[in-house]
């Protein structure tokens, strides 16, 4: 009987986590026959869980919604995670959810065992949350996006860019990422044939959602947090540039993630960088201590030239410093920068 009860809980957990399961899929997951699955489904129905079954080859089982649905069953770690999450939600970030989060947390703590109450209380008491000034997002927008991502359904929405331009997008949604008080949607933009990151507070979903899609391989090796961090950092760059480094890509692999390095051959690689100030970008590239050529934009090449001339003037004030072999090597690097400027003007 204990084994059967444990299997029922596992079956219920699977039905809650996925939109629809076929009989063979559940059979493989639980290590029982499809006949046993049918019997367990009937037991769940007798307990009040509305499990719907669709016959046929494409059919399966799914858990329906309803007012009579019994409470969710949580293990210790899940209960602590839910309680801590409600505590964080009470601090803001999602529009109108603060008060309801506090009420839900109070109800949950009433039924938690004492051992779990102590863990939750300690986490909430000794964790400091700094409230942000980021715009809040309506809960129904988040759930609409999350449901579309879960069910692999395209999402159509009105979107306002940072420059105020309004567009209509059709996107395959994959992940919601929360970063420093803001929510971001990572998805594949069907119209632009590329991956994009969208500010959720700037979009308004259009319902119903679109057709189903076949999931693609996630960009950035699947690390969506790093992907969003890199995209948000580079999106605010005022200037962008491309530099050919006379060094293998492995030699500059320590660069920040938002800077893109592309191997050209065994001895050179392309560096795509950006920043608020062209002179600062020129100084930063010089810190790499490798020869380089500025490919674009011409303004960055001119910034390198101005910087090299300033360094030459500074070195010229030290008498015979220019005769030192080491200084001569540095002057050669300056000549390389000047050559890059010439190459840009010829483009």
C-alpha positions, -999 to +999 in steps of 0.1 A: +000+000+000+029+023+008+045+017-026+011+024-043+007+057-024+043+068-033+036+060-070+004+080-069+022+110-055+049+106-082+022+103-109+004+134-096+037+153-096+044+144-132+009+155-143+013+188-125+047+195-142+037+188-178+008+197-200+001+162-213+017+127-210+011+096-231+004+063-214+037+048-225+056+079-213+041+076-178+047+039-178+084+044-186+088+071-159+071+050-132+084+016-142+049+000-144+026-012-171+001+010-189-027-009-172-013+001-138-012+037-151-049+035-160-058+021-125-037+049-108-055+075-129-088+062-117-076+064-080-066+100-085-100+108-100-116+092-069-096+115-048-110+145-066-082+152-091-097+160-126-074+138-148-086+140-184-078+113-209-077+116-247-079+083-267-060+075-298-023+074-309-019+111-302-038+109-269-027+110-234-034+122-198-035+157-185-045+173-152-074+197-156-081+228-136-111+230-113-123+245-080-124+210-064-087+204-070-072+193-037-041+212-023-007+205-038+016+180-020+050+194-013+081+177+001+103+196+026+126+213+001+097+223-021+078+238+009+109+258+020+114+270-016+078+282-019+079+300+014+112+318+006+099+327-028+067+342-013+088+362+011+108+376-018+077+383-038+063+403-009+092+427-015+079+438-049+088+432-085+055+419-097+026+443-099-001+438-072+014+406-058+030+420-026-002+418-004-013+384-017+022+370-012+021+380+024-013+364+029-002+332+012+030+331+032+011+335+065-012+305+055+017+284+045+037+290+077+007+279+097+008+244+083+046+240+081+062+216+105+083+234+132+116+222+117+107+239+084+093+270+100+127+275+117+145+272+084+121+296+066+122+321+095+160+321+095+163+327+058+138+356+059+152+371+090+189+371+080+185+380+043+184+416+033+166+426+001+172+460-014+141+471-033+147+483-068+132+511-088+125+489-119+090+489-134+067+461-121+050+435-143+015+422-141+013+386-129-010+375-158+016+387-183+042+365-166+019+335-165+009+339-201+045+339-212+054+310-189+025+289-202+034+296-238+070+285-231+059+254-213+035+244-240+059+253-269+034+278-284+044+309-303+037+342-286+025+373-304+028+406-286+030+444-290+065+456-281+078+491-274+116+494-279+139+516-259+136+543-285+098+543-283+092+524-315+062+502-314+062+468-332+043+436-333+065+405-327+060+368-331+083+348-309+090+313-298+093+319-260+119+299-240+128+315-207+118+342-183+149+357-166+147+381-136+177+405-134+181+433-110+143+440-106+134+436-142+119+406-161+133+396-195+119+371-221+144+351-241+129+339-273+135+332-310+121+361-331+104+344-361+103+376-381+139+384-376+152+349-377+174+353-346+174+351-308+162+382-290+158+394-254+127+415-246+119+436-215+086+421-202+074+454-189+074+467-225+053+440-241+016+433-242+007+397-252-020+391-278-042+361-270-048+334-280-013+323-285+001+310-318+008+276-332+031+250-316+068+250-324+096+225-322+121+237-295+155+249-307+189+245-290+193+274-266+219+300-273+250+307-252+253+271-242+220+272-225+231+296-198+202+321-201+213+342-171+247+349-188+230+354-221+207+381-208+235+397-188+256+400-219+228+413-240+216+439-215+252+452-210+259+455-247+225+470-256+234+502-238+267+508-256+269+542-273+298+531-295+307+498-310+339+487-327+357+458-343+394+452-338+417+426-353+440+413-326+473+398-336+470+371-311+452+337-310+417+337-295+429+315-266+453+342-255+424+366-248+399+341-235+399+360-201+379+389-215+345+398-201+316+377-214+299+407-231+329+411-254+328+388-284+360+372-296+360+353-330+390+333-342+403+342-377+432+319-379+459+305-356+475+339-350+447+364-351+411+369-339+384+396-341+373+415-310+339+432-310+337+457-282+317+488-272+315+516-246+303+551-238+336+568-248+358+561-278+390+572-261+382+549-232+378+520-257+411+529-273+428+528-239+412+495-230+424+478-262+459+490-254+457+473-221+456+439-239+493+444-247+490+428-282+493+444-316+460+453-332+443+469-361+410+490-359+387+478-386+357+500-377+345+526-370+368+553-383+362+573-351+378+546-330+409+546-353+412+583-349+409+580-311+438+555-312+458+579-333+452+608-308+461+586-279+493+574-296+503+610-303+497+619-267+519+591-256+546+601-280+546+637-266+547+623-231+577+601-239+594+630-258+597+650-226+621+625-210+653+633-229+668+602-242+639+579-232+632+573-269+666+556-274+657+529-250+650+496-269+620+489-248+605+523-256+613+517-292+591+486-291+562+507-277+566+532-305+562+504-329+529+495-314+519+532-319+528+529-356+505+499-358+476+519-346+484+546-371+484+520-399+450+509-387+437+545-391+449+545-427+432+513-434+399+526-421+400+557-442+405+536-473+374+515-466 
